[in-house]
Every structure is written in structure tokens, then in C-alpha cells.
Amino acid sequence: MFLFQSKTNVYDHEYSKELRDMIKSDSLRVIQQKHFSYILDKALTQTGIGEILEIINCALTFIEVVFYIVSTYTYPEINNKLIKTNELINTIEMIFLIYFIFHFILRFYTCQNRFLFFFDLPNLIDLSFIICIIISRHKLLSNNDKYFMRMFRMVRFCYLFRIESILQKRTNEQFRYAYKLIISLITIIFLSTAIILEVENRYTRSQLDSRKSDPNVERSSSKWEIYQFHDVVYFEFVTLTTIGFGDLTPKSDLGRLGTICTIGIIIAVIPALYSKMSIVFSLSSTYSRQSYNTISRGSKHLVILGDCGPESYEACLQELYHEDHGNTNFDTIIMQTEPNEEMIKMIKRNNYGNRVYYLVGNSLNHVDLQRCKSDLSV
């Protein structure tokens, strides 16, 4: 033991005082930087400013989608009115772009793991949108490239899924699943519409350009028509409902491939979400809509929150209502997510004299806490 201490002391003195001070100052600086980002993230969370910034981002995203739909009717610029419309959209979009860049940098600075930050899908969508909008402003791009770049406005529609984390604190599970289902369906249809629209119009423009130089190319205006947004939405609606009039069909191979992928994704995603939502709504009639009503304000009840298994709850209830404890004249409310089959069997066994109630809710949701009368619980 003494030999170890002496070697350690000799080894420690080999370092100069300046080196130790430098290492200490650098470590302190890194800790202070991490500490400030942590304080900023905590302040944004506790004050609700972070949620407000997310809501603003989602609102601007929705406006960007509207701008894209409008742009399908204003390009090409054939008169002064359309030129002024596009200039106004470009000016407003530059203001939005400044906010998107600010919010992206803020999220990157306050995140806990900056390496994994770029593997999050909404962050990748946000970054790709910012880059594409900046590139689309370049004068060296052709009109066809600019038309294709505007499609990334529609890609931002996927960003609306981020608002689900905000809804989790303020809405019930049924509303969240309904929101996810509607947003998923709209995102798939609108995004595929944008892809098919740009691919088809790019192919049509190339055919029109070749038709000008080659008199042998077919000159039918109905075949080489530039599509607008409502044309492709109509085509997808007719296709997905299996009506299939056949008046509008993709002319390019990429357009046909996009239609096949759209149908495949909808068949895979939408039924799964609808099935999950149906299960949640079927349980809501029993557990999610009922509330605990006290007999009198002086009556006692206990609220148990958290996600545990049926065995843990069974053991807890057996201990609470054991005869050795004397007075068991109180109710117990269990609040957690939707119950599984084992939990439902435990609740229906009713071994505690109708003293146990089960509510589906979230402990972070103020409305759910009011349903279980948490302010009057012991």
C-alpha cells in the first residue's frame, strides 16, 4: 500500500502545474457549454416556449404546402399578374426560411446527442428542405430543375407528426390516433401527388421540347398536357377508390412507379393505423370516457399512476385491502394506458368490493387528472 502511494506521488509530480491548469480550464469550459445548452433546453420546456416554436413551425409548414399548391397554377409566368404572385410567394418564403434555419439551429444546440440528431426523420426533412430552397434560388438552375425543387415544400408536410408530442400532454389517446391516421393519409396522398405531378410534367416538357424540333412527333395537345395539382389529386382518388375512369393516366415510367408505390404504402400503413384506432375507440367506451365520482368531499380515495403489470397491481391491491390493516374504507383508482387482457380480467374479478376503478389516461394531462379527482386524493 505504501509502495503504491509513493509511485503515485512521483507520477503525479511529473505533470507541470501549467498543464494541469490547462486541462482543468478546458474541462470547465466544456462543462459550462453543456450546462448552458441544458439550461436553455430546460427553460424552453418549462416555460412552454419550445412548444410554441414547434406550433409556429407546423403552421408555417402548412402555409408552405399551400404555397406549393398555388405554384402549380402560377408557373410558368405568362403575365404580370402571375409574376407578381410568384415574387410575393418567394418573398414570404424567404422570411419563413429564416425562421426554419433559426429553429433548426436551436434544436441542434439544445439536443442531448448531436450525432443522433441528424438521424431523426423530421430533422432530416427540415435540413433537406432548407438546402433545396437555398439551391432553388440559384440562377444557374433551369426551369425544370426549379419546378422539381419546389416539390420539397410538400415533403415538409411530414413535419406535422412532431406535434403529436404536444398533443400527448393535452389530448386523450383517441384524438391522437385519429390525428395520426388523418395526417398519415393526407401526407401519403399529397406527397405522392407532388412526386407524380413533377415527374409527369418534367416528362411532358421534355416531349414538348423535342416536338418543336421534330415534326414527326405526335402533336396532340391532349396527350402532352401539363398537369396541375387538382388533376393528379383527381387521378389518385379515382385510382385508390378502384373506380379507374382512365381519362388521366401516367405517361412516364417513373409516374407509373410512383402510383404503384403510393397504393402499396396506403395498403400497408392505413389499415394498421385504422385497426389500432378501432381498438382504442372500443376501449374508450368503458375506460377512457368515464370519470371517478366521489360520494362526498370527505370520502377518501387513492390514485395509482404509472405503467405496471397486472401482477404488480394485484399484489399492491392485496396489501392495501388486507384485513390486518383495519380500515379499508377507501377507493383505489388506477390510471394508465389501455389495459391488456390480463389487466381486464383482474379488474373484472372484483375481489375488493367495488372499490377499484380503472381509467385510461395520462398523468401529464390536466383533464385526465381531473377525471380521477387527483386534487381530493390522499
Helices and strands as residue ranges (DSSP letters): H 2-13, H 17-47, H 49-74, H 80-110, G 116-119, H 121-136, H 143-149, H 152-155, G 156-163, H 164-170, H 173-213, H 229-240, H 253-283, I 284-288, E 301-305, H 310-320, G 323-325, E 331-336, H 341-349, E 356-360, H 366-371, G 374-376
